[in-house]
């Protein structure tokens, strides 16, 4: 825990944030006239959502999937 006055916080904000990011400090208190009035902490990182396989079992490929409509195929530049 570190406590800094407002002037020091304004002057050294980047340094204070770096201290949080590198885990040198868990929380930094901002003080006015020697009394803590606010605190700075890191926002926890969110766990990434697993995207691969998210729709598994939710979509069924039709049996006639390979039989394309020729007009639609032509619209997308396919061979006739």
Helices and strands as residue ranges (DSSP letters): E 2-5, H 6-11, H 13-21, E 28-32, E 35-40, H 70-75
